[in-house]
Each structure stands twice: as C-alpha cells, then as structure tokens.
Amino acid sequence: MKSQLSRRTFLQGCTGFAAAAALRGFGITNLRFDADRLPTTRAAAALHSPQQPPTNRDLLVLVFVRGGLDGLNLVVPFNTSNADRQRYYSTLRPTLSVPAPNANAARKAVDLDGRFGLHPDAARGAAGVAVPNGHASDSGGLYALFQRGDLAIVEACGSPDITGSHFDTELYVDLGGKQNQGGWLARYLDAAGEPHDALAVAPQWGVPPSLLSQSGRSAVAVPDPEHFGPQWRTREWTAHADAAALTAAQRALLEPMYQRSGDFIEAVGQSALQNYDMLRNVLETTYTPAAAYLTDESHVADYGSFGHSLQTVAQIAKSSLSNPLRVATIDVGGGYDTHDNQGLLDWNGNSRYPRLVANLANNIKAFCDDMNADPAWRGRFVVVVLSEFGRVLYQNDSGGTDHGAGNVMLIAGSNGNIHGGAIYGEWPGLTNFGFNDGLHITTDYRRPLADILTARMGIATAQINDTIFPGLNYTTALGIGVAQ
C-alpha cells in the first residue's frame, strides 16, 4: 500500500528543515538527523536537564595544526644517534637544521632530555634563550610546560590513513579513520553519555568535521566573541541597533518553531538556542585573562586568531555555566605548509617558521596559565596538539620542506593530570625514509588520544575500539594520562 503523507507531516518536515537552516545562521552547525536514531535521541534531547560534567572528566581542547607542521625542527633530534646527527646536520638539512644545544650559536635548540632539543622560539623567555623581537607572552613557552611536568611529547606519530594530501588526511584525522560515522569528538561525547546539548565550541569560522554528529548533537562556532551572533551580522557593516533588530527578527521567526517541544528537531532547536543565549551572555561580558596571549600581528601570521581562540575557550570554560564546556577544537593556520622559504631562526629576514613556532608555543603556555589561575580548573583540562602529517626529512631546493609522514604530537595538562616532562613513542631514526620520504610512523595518533580518554575522561577500552576509534584495537596506554 502506498503510504500517504499528511499535510501536517509535510509542514512539520518543512518547518524542521527551515529551523535547521536558520540555526546555521546563528553559528549552530552540524545537526544530522538519522531516522533510525530518532526515538532515543528525541527522548534524550527533550528530557535531560543541564548538569555539571562528572568529576572524573577533564575538558578536552583539540588544537589541529592544519598544513603539516614541520615537527623535525620543532623537536630536534640532535643526539638520538651518531648517524642521525650526521644526517640531520650535514645531509638532510644543511641550511635548515636547528643548531644543537651545545653549539656555538646565539640561537640554538634547548635541551629537553639529552636526545631531543626544542626550537628556541618554543622556549621564548626561558633562562639562557635568546629572544629577538620580544613580547609580553614570552614566559618559557613549551619548554616551561615541559620542565614543570605539564607537557608530554610523542614522537613519530601519524595517521595510518595518510595519503600525502592535506584534504584527505585532515578529514581522516577528524573522523578518526576512514569510516563514515561522524567525527571522533562527537562519538566521544556519545560514548561518555553526555547530554545532547553538551556544550562543544569551535572558536573560529565553522565547526570542523571532528564534531560532526550522527546522533543529533550541535556545536557552536564562535568566530568573533566580541560580535557573537548570527554569522550574517557583521558590525563593521551594520549599525549596532540595526544588527540587534535583525537578530530579534530572526529569533522571533525561530522560537515559535520550537515551542511545542514534541518533535526531535524542535527539542534540539530549543537546546541549541539555549546554548546560544548562554554563550551570548558570557561573551558580552568583559574578560581579563590571567596570562598574556600572543595576538600581536608583528609576531604571528594568522592575525592573532589562535591566541584569541584560546582566550575565548578559557573565558567560556571559567564562566559559571549551568551547561559547562566539555570540548573545544581550534584549527591553527598561518602558513604551516612550508614548501618554500620555510625559515629557521632569523627574525630579521625570513621569520616564517619562528613566527609559526612562537604562535603555537606562547599561546598554549598562556592558555595553561590562564586556566590554572582558577583553582577550580587546575588538573581539569588537557590540550592535544596534532597535525595531519609532518614534512619530508630533507630540505628542498626552495628552502622549504614538502609533505612527509610521522610527526610530533603535544599533550599539555595541569597539576599532575598527565605524566609530562617526558618524550614518548618509538623513535625510528633518520637513516631510512618513511612514507613520502618522511619520518616513519611508529605510533598511531589515535593511541595517545585513547590514553587521555581512558585515563582522564572515564572512557572504557571497549568504547575506544567499538565507538570512538573503530579498528584501532587499542590495548595498552602509553602512560601519559594519570588515571583518576
């Protein structure tokens, strides 16, 4: 028998589509409605009440350095073996190698553990580190975090699905593999049993695929906290009074769609607008950070976006919210795809790479200090920094490096919630080339993530393998996360 579509059902469907489209105008994105999941997700969205996150779950901040960070010059293998040392300095990177910590040079690597050194612009402000073009955020960077035990470094990390293409590999990293099951961060929130309106924020233009949900979750993009609102509202072009009137008009159109509370889309729409209102109240309040972020355009190539984004995360996290922040994700840009004129140490000439490193290191340090200034947040957050792949081991004829494979992964914690001050992973050496002539990948990037999720977020190993990272076959941790 041919089914009949009633006028009411048709209109409800049209209303739901219009409501979802309107939510995108408010920066609330990545709603996906799966007919097979509607009964359970409808009830979950409609019946739960906002709650504080469990005490055994830390805030997870994912920093994705898109473009392919050159990890070999960020964490320098200056003394891993005689063969490595000779190849790095003489054969692979004769003009792009960072001087060893014991070199007779004003600007050189800072020793971490006798084997690896840190680029000096990742340690700006530390004792004995020459700092050209100084800034208020120069407080030791990644080196200070490493020294106080709040930074773990994982070497030779990478994706098993690496292709050499930014677009493919970034997507696979965002999804946690090649499976078409949404983003891994959304699956983490599902596995953790977080309510469907659990606050997930991307302080940038657009929400990345890692937060794509198949179960009705929404995520909020915050491209400009000072002008938070619908993405079409740009105060550079619109007077404040006119922008407020437009916002009110769109809101008046949306709210009647969600007042009945009976249908799935209506329930999700209501919770999404509640999160919007909550964030608007927070972001319209003046925030004074407890640490200096690096947003000075003379020092960074991304117009200060990364520093502003981390400051926004800290502001939201430290606010007294009935629906606290669970996850934040930030894409870092500014030119990490260094095929030519990469630069090395010189702030007077080609300062490209030093600016990229300083932007990353100073702002991560500032965020940790800003969060730690609130006693309630000490030991309650983890920052994970990864890139889709590293660079080729050798420099090219254009003074740059091409797409490689294995890379460093950084995990920053607080107040003893990670085993920091150490370098993890199996170092493969520089005598043999891996995929695309890059560093051999010896640690799947999902394994350190699983380490943190199981130790700090209360996720079971079975949930890692069945839900969050299907196919990983995760069994043993690296030991980075300190178990609750």
C-alpha positions as CSV (number, residue, x, y, z in Angstrom):
1,M,0.0,0.0,0.0
2,K,1.3,3.4,-0.9
3,S,1.8,5.5,2.2
4,Q,0.1,8.8,2.5
5,L,2.0,11.9,3.5
6,S,-0.3,14.2,5.5
7,R,-0.2,18.0,5.1
8,R,0.7,18.3,8.8
9,T,3.6,15.9,8.5
10,F,4.8,17.7,5.3
11,L,4.6,21.0,7.0
12,Q,6.4,19.7,10.1
13,G,9.2,18.5,7.8
14,C,9.4,21.8,6.0
15,T,9.5,23.6,9.4
16,G,12.2,21.3,10.7
17,F,14.3,22.0,7.6
18,A,13.8,25.7,7.8
19,A,14.7,25.6,11.6
20,A,17.9,23.7,10.9
21,A,18.9,26.1,8.2
22,A,18.1,29.1,10.5
23,L,20.3,27.6,13.2
24,R,23.2,27.6,10.8
25,G,22.8,31.3,10.6
26,F,23.3,31.5,14.3
27,G,26.6,29.6,14.0
28,I,25.0,26.4,15.3
29,T,26.0,23.7,12.9
30,N,26.5,20.0,12.2
31,L,23.0,18.8,13.0
32,R,22.3,15.5,11.4
33,F,19.1,13.6,11.8
34,D,19.1,9.9,11.4
35,A,15.7,8.3,11.2
36,D,16.9,5.1,12.8
37,R,18.1,7.1,15.9
38,L,15.1,9.5,16.3
39,P,13.3,7.7,19.1
40,T,16.2,7.5,21.5
41,T,17.7,10.9,20.7
42,R,14.4,12.6,20.8
43,A,13.9,11.4,24.4
44,A,17.4,12.2,25.4
45,A,17.2,15.8,24.0
46,A,13.9,16.5,25.5
47,L,14.1,15.0,29.0
48,H,17.6,15.7,30.3
49,S,18.5,18.7,32.3
50,P,21.8,20.6,32.2
51,Q,24.3,19.3,34.7
52,Q,27.9,19.7,35.7
53,P,30.3,17.3,33.9
54,P,31.4,14.3,36.0
55,T,34.3,15.0,38.3
56,N,36.4,12.3,36.5
57,R,36.2,14.0,33.1
58,D,38.6,16.8,32.1
59,L,37.9,19.5,29.5
60,L,39.4,18.4,26.2
61,V,40.9,21.1,23.9
62,L,41.9,19.8,20.5
63,V,44.4,22.0,18.5
64,F,44.7,20.9,14.9
65,V,47.7,22.5,13.1
66,R,46.4,22.3,9.6
67,G,49.0,22.4,6.8
68,G,51.6,20.0,8.1
69,L,53.8,21.2,10.9
70,D,57.5,20.6,10.5
71,G,57.9,18.7,13.7
72,L,61.5,17.8,12.9
73,N,62.6,21.4,13.5
74,L,60.2,21.9,16.4
75,V,61.6,18.9,18.4
76,V,65.1,18.5,17.1
77,P,66.8,15.0,17.2
78,F,70.3,16.4,18.0
79,N,71.6,13.4,19.9
80,T,69.4,10.4,19.1
81,S,72.4,8.6,17.5
82,N,75.6,9.5,15.7
83,A,74.1,8.5,12.4
84,D,71.0,10.7,13.0
85,R,73.2,13.6,14.0
86,Q,75.3,13.4,10.9
87,R,72.4,13.1,8.5
88,Y,70.3,15.8,10.1
89,Y,73.0,18.4,10.1
90,S,75.1,17.5,7.0
91,T,72.9,15.6,4.6
92,L,69.2,16.2,5.2
93,R,69.0,19.8,6.3
94,P,72.4,21.5,5.7
95,T,70.8,25.0,5.9
96,L,67.5,24.3,7.7
97,S,68.9,22.4,10.7
98,V,68.5,24.0,14.1
99,P,71.9,24.3,15.9
100,A,72.4,21.7,18.7
101,P,72.1,22.9,22.4
102,N,75.9,22.8,22.7
103,A,76.6,24.6,19.5
104,N,78.5,27.9,19.5
105,A,75.4,29.9,18.3
106,A,73.3,32.6,19.8
107,R,70.1,31.0,18.6
108,K,70.0,27.2,19.1
109,A,67.9,24.3,20.3
110,V,67.1,24.0,24.0
111,D,67.9,20.6,25.5
112,L,64.9,18.5,26.7
113,D,66.3,15.1,27.6
114,G,69.8,14.8,26.2
115,R,68.4,13.4,22.9
116,F,65.9,15.9,21.7
117,G,66.0,19.7,21.8
118,L,63.3,22.3,21.4
119,H,63.3,25.1,18.8
120,P,64.3,28.3,20.7
121,D,61.1,30.0,19.7
122,A,59.2,27.3,21.5
123,A,61.1,28.4,24.7
124,R,61.0,32.2,24.4
125,G,61.6,33.7,27.8
126,A,63.3,30.7,29.3
127,A,66.6,31.2,31.0
128,G,69.5,31.4,28.5
129,V,67.3,31.6,25.4
130,A,68.0,34.5,23.1
131,V,64.7,36.2,22.4
132,P,64.7,38.7,19.4
133,N,61.6,40.8,18.9
134,G,60.3,40.2,22.5
135,H,56.7,40.1,23.6
136,A,54.8,40.0,26.9
137,S,53.8,36.4,26.3
138,D,57.4,35.2,26.3
139,S,57.2,33.1,29.5
140,G,59.1,30.0,28.5
141,G,56.6,28.5,26.1
142,L,56.5,24.8,25.6
143,Y,59.8,24.4,27.4
144,A,58.4,25.8,30.7
145,L,55.5,23.4,30.4
146,F,57.9,20.5,29.8
147,Q,60.1,21.5,32.8
148,R,57.2,21.7,35.2
149,G,55.8,18.3,34.1
150,D,52.8,19.7,32.2
151,L,53.8,18.7,28.7
152,A,54.3,15.3,27.1
153,I,55.8,14.9,23.6
154,V,55.0,11.9,21.4
155,E,57.5,11.3,18.6
156,A,56.8,9.7,15.2
157,C,53.0,9.9,15.4
158,G,50.8,9.8,12.4
159,S,47.7,8.6,10.7
160,P,47.5,5.0,9.2
161,D,45.3,6.6,6.5
162,I,47.9,9.2,5.4
163,T,47.7,9.9,1.7
164,G,50.0,12.9,1.2
165,S,47.0,15.1,0.5
166,H,46.1,17.7,3.1
167,F,42.4,17.3,2.3
168,D,42.1,13.5,2.6
169,T,44.4,13.1,5.6
170,E,42.9,16.0,7.5
171,L,39.4,14.5,7.0
172,Y,40.5,11.0,8.1
173,V,42.1,12.5,11.3
174,D,38.9,14.5,12.0
175,L,36.8,11.4,11.6
176,G,39.2,9.2,13.5
177,G,39.6,6.9,10.5
178,K,38.0,6.3,7.1
179,Q,34.7,5.2,8.5
180,N,31.7,7.4,7.8
181,Q,30.4,7.6,11.3
182,G,30.8,11.3,12.0
183,G,33.6,13.0,13.9
184,W,35.5,11.3,16.7
185,L,34.9,14.1,19.2
186,A,31.2,13.8,18.7
187,R,31.5,10.0,19.2
188,Y,33.5,10.6,22.3
189,L,30.7,12.7,23.8
190,D,28.2,10.0,22.8
191,A,30.4,7.3,24.5
192,A,30.8,9.4,27.6
193,G,27.0,9.6,27.9
194,E,27.0,13.4,27.7
195,P,23.6,15.0,27.2
196,H,22.8,16.1,23.6
197,D,23.1,19.7,24.4
198,A,26.5,19.2,26.0
199,L,28.5,22.4,25.1
200,A,31.0,21.9,22.3
201,V,32.6,25.0,20.8
202,A,34.8,25.8,17.9
203,P,36.1,29.4,18.4
204,Q,36.6,30.1,14.7
205,W,34.7,30.3,11.4
206,G,33.0,27.0,11.0
207,V,32.9,23.8,13.0
208,P,35.4,21.1,11.9
209,P,34.4,17.6,10.9
210,S,35.7,16.1,14.2
211,L,32.4,17.5,15.8
212,L,30.1,16.2,13.1
213,S,27.3,14.2,14.8
214,Q,25.1,11.4,13.7
215,S,23.1,11.4,16.9
216,G,21.7,15.0,16.9
217,R,24.4,16.9,18.7
218,S,25.1,20.5,17.8
219,A,28.3,22.5,18.0
220,V,28.7,26.3,18.2
221,A,31.1,28.3,16.1
222,V,32.4,31.5,17.7
223,P,34.3,33.3,15.0
224,D,34.3,36.7,16.8
225,P,33.4,36.7,20.5
226,E,33.0,40.5,20.6
227,H,30.3,40.3,17.9
228,F,28.8,37.0,18.8
229,G,25.6,36.3,17.0
230,P,24.3,35.2,13.6
231,Q,27.1,34.8,11.2
232,W,25.5,37.3,8.8
233,R,25.6,40.0,11.5
234,T,28.8,42.0,10.8
235,R,29.0,45.2,12.8
236,E,31.7,46.5,10.5
237,W,28.9,46.9,8.0
238,T,25.8,47.2,10.2
239,A,25.0,49.6,13.0
240,H,24.5,48.1,16.4
241,A,20.8,49.0,16.6
242,D,20.1,47.6,13.1
243,A,22.1,44.4,13.9
244,A,20.1,44.0,17.1
245,A,16.8,44.4,15.2
246,L,17.8,41.8,12.7
247,T,18.8,39.3,15.4
248,A,15.5,39.9,17.2
249,A,13.6,39.4,13.9
250,Q,15.3,36.1,13.2
251,R,14.8,34.9,16.7
252,A,11.1,35.7,16.6
253,L,10.9,33.5,13.5
254,L,12.8,30.6,15.1
255,E,11.2,30.5,18.6
256,P,7.6,29.5,17.5
257,M,9.1,26.6,15.7
258,Y,10.4,25.1,18.9
259,Q,7.7,25.9,21.4
260,R,5.8,22.7,21.1
261,S,8.7,20.5,22.3
262,G,7.2,17.4,20.9
263,D,9.4,16.6,18.0
264,F,13.1,15.8,17.7
265,I,14.1,18.9,15.7
266,E,12.1,21.2,18.0
267,A,13.8,19.8,21.0
268,V,17.3,20.0,19.5
269,G,16.5,23.5,18.3
270,Q,15.4,24.6,21.8
271,S,18.6,23.3,23.4
272,A,20.7,24.9,20.7
273,L,19.2,28.3,21.2
274,Q,19.6,27.9,25.0
275,N,23.3,27.3,24.4
276,Y,23.4,30.3,22.1
277,D,21.8,32.6,24.8
278,M,24.1,31.2,27.4
279,L,27.2,31.9,25.3
280,R,26.0,35.4,24.3
281,N,25.7,36.4,27.9
282,V,29.2,35.1,28.6
283,L,30.9,36.6,25.6
284,E,29.3,40.0,26.0
285,T,31.0,40.3,29.4
286,T,34.4,41.8,29.6
287,Y,37.1,39.1,30.2
288,T,40.5,39.9,31.5
289,P,42.8,36.9,31.0
290,A,45.3,35.9,33.7
291,A,48.1,35.5,31.2
292,A,49.3,37.3,28.1
293,Y,48.3,35.7,24.8
294,L,50.3,36.3,21.6
295,T,47.9,38.1,19.3
296,D,50.4,40.8,18.0
297,E,50.4,40.8,14.2
298,S,54.0,41.7,14.1
299,H,54.8,38.3,15.7
300,V,52.2,36.0,14.1
301,A,51.0,35.3,10.6
302,D,47.4,34.4,11.5
303,Y,46.3,37.9,12.6
304,G,46.2,36.7,16.2
305,S,43.4,34.2,15.6
306,F,44.9,31.3,17.5
307,G,45.6,33.4,20.6
308,H,42.1,34.9,20.5
309,S,40.5,31.5,20.1
310,L,42.3,30.0,23.1
311,Q,41.4,33.1,25.2
312,T,37.7,32.5,24.1
313,V,37.9,28.9,25.3
314,A,39.3,30.0,28.7
315,Q,36.6,32.6,29.1
316,I,33.8,30.2,28.4
317,A,35.3,27.4,30.5
318,K,35.8,29.7,33.5
319,S,32.3,31.1,33.4
320,S,29.7,29.8,35.8
321,L,27.5,28.0,33.3
322,S,24.7,25.5,34.0
323,N,25.8,23.7,30.9
324,P,29.7,23.7,31.2
325,L,32.1,23.4,28.3
326,R,33.0,19.8,27.5
327,V,35.0,20.1,24.3
328,A,36.7,22.8,22.3
329,T,38.5,22.5,19.0
330,I,40.7,25.0,17.2
331,D,42.2,24.9,13.8
332,V,45.6,26.7,13.6
333,G,46.6,28.4,10.4
334,G,49.1,31.0,9.3
335,G,51.1,29.0,6.8
336,Y,52.4,25.7,8.2
337,D,52.5,24.2,4.7
338,T,56.2,25.3,4.3
339,H,57.1,24.2,0.8
340,D,59.4,27.1,0.2
341,N,61.2,29.8,2.3
342,Q,60.4,28.0,5.5
343,G,62.9,30.0,7.6
344,L,64.8,28.8,10.6
345,L,65.8,31.2,13.3
346,D,66.1,34.7,11.8
347,W,63.6,37.3,12.9
348,N,65.2,40.0,10.8
349,G,65.0,38.2,7.5
350,N,62.8,35.1,6.8
351,S,60.9,34.8,10.1
352,R,58.2,32.5,8.8
353,Y,59.0,29.4,10.9
354,P,59.9,31.3,14.0
355,R,56.6,33.1,13.9
356,L,54.7,29.9,13.5
357,V,56.5,28.3,16.4
358,A,56.1,31.3,18.7
359,N,52.4,31.5,17.9
360,L,51.9,27.9,18.9
361,A,54.2,27.7,21.9
362,N,53.4,31.1,23.6
363,N,49.7,30.7,23.2
364,I,49.5,27.2,24.6
365,K,51.5,28.3,27.6
366,A,49.3,31.4,28.1
367,F,46.2,29.2,27.9
368,C,47.5,26.8,30.6
369,D,48.5,29.7,32.8
370,D,45.1,31.4,32.3
371,M,43.2,28.2,33.2
372,N,45.5,27.4,36.2
373,A,44.8,30.9,37.6
374,D,41.3,29.5,38.5
375,P,41.9,26.8,41.3
376,A,38.7,25.0,40.1
377,W,40.4,24.3,36.8
378,R,43.8,23.1,37.9
379,G,44.2,19.5,36.8
380,R,40.9,19.6,34.9
381,F,41.9,20.2,31.3
382,V,44.0,18.6,28.6
383,V,45.3,20.2,25.4
384,V,46.1,18.0,22.5
385,V,48.1,19.4,19.6
386,L,48.4,17.4,16.3
387,S,48.9,17.9,12.6
388,E,47.8,15.8,9.6
389,F,51.4,14.9,8.8
390,G,55.0,16.1,9.2
391,R,57.4,17.2,6.5
392,V,59.9,15.4,4.3
393,L,63.1,14.7,6.2
394,Y,65.2,16.7,3.7
395,Q,65.0,20.3,2.6
396,N,64.1,21.0,-1.0
397,D,65.7,23.4,-3.5
398,S,63.3,26.2,-2.5
399,G,64.5,26.4,1.1
400,G,61.4,24.5,2.3
401,T,60.1,21.1,3.1
402,D,57.5,19.0,1.4
403,H,54.7,16.7,2.7
404,G,56.0,14.0,4.9
405,A,54.6,11.4,7.3
406,G,55.4,11.0,11.0
407,N,55.3,14.0,13.3
408,V,55.4,15.2,16.9
409,M,52.2,15.3,19.0
410,L,51.9,17.5,22.0
411,I,49.8,16.9,25.1
412,A,49.6,19.6,27.7
413,G,48.0,19.1,31.1
414,S,47.9,20.7,34.5
415,N,48.6,20.0,38.2
416,G,49.6,16.4,37.7
417,N,46.8,15.1,35.5
418,I,49.4,13.9,32.9
419,H,52.9,12.3,33.2
420,G,54.7,15.2,31.5
421,G,58.3,16.2,31.2
422,A,59.0,13.2,29.0
423,I,59.2,12.1,25.4
424,Y,57.1,9.1,24.4
425,G,57.0,6.9,21.3
426,E,59.4,4.7,19.4
427,W,62.0,6.9,17.6
428,P,62.6,5.4,14.1
429,G,65.8,7.2,13.3
430,L,66.6,9.2,10.2
431,T,68.6,6.6,8.3
432,N,65.5,5.2,6.5
433,F,62.7,7.2,4.9
434,G,59.1,6.5,5.6
435,F,56.0,7.3,3.5
436,N,56.6,10.2,1.1
437,D,60.2,10.4,2.4
438,G,59.0,11.5,5.8
439,L,59.6,10.2,9.3
440,H,58.5,6.6,9.8
441,I,55.2,6.5,11.7
442,T,55.6,4.2,14.8
443,T,52.7,5.5,16.9
444,D,49.1,5.8,15.6
445,Y,48.0,9.3,16.6
446,R,44.8,7.7,18.0
447,R,46.7,5.8,20.7
448,P,47.8,8.9,22.7
449,L,44.2,10.2,22.3
450,A,42.9,6.9,23.7
451,D,45.4,7.1,26.5
452,I,43.9,10.5,27.6
453,L,40.3,9.5,27.1
454,T,40.6,6.4,29.2
455,A,42.7,7.9,32.0
456,R,41.1,11.4,32.2
457,M,37.6,11.1,30.7
458,G,36.5,7.8,32.1
459,I,36.1,6.1,28.7
460,A,36.4,2.3,28.7
461,T,38.8,0.5,26.3
462,A,35.8,-1.3,24.6
463,Q,34.3,2.1,23.9
464,I,37.6,3.3,22.3
465,N,37.6,0.3,19.9
466,D,33.9,-0.1,19.3
467,T,32.7,3.5,19.1
468,I,35.4,6.2,19.1
469,F,38.2,4.7,17.0
470,P,36.8,1.6,15.4
471,G,39.6,-0.6,14.1
472,L,42.3,0.8,16.4
473,N,42.5,-2.3,18.5
474,Y,43.7,-0.3,21.5
475,T,45.0,-2.4,24.3
476,T,47.7,-0.7,26.3
477,A,48.3,3.0,27.2
478,L,51.5,5.0,26.6
479,G,51.2,6.1,30.2
480,I,50.7,9.8,29.5
481,G,47.4,10.3,31.3
482,V,47.2,9.9,35.0
483,A,44.3,7.7,36.0
484,Q,41.6,9.3,38.1
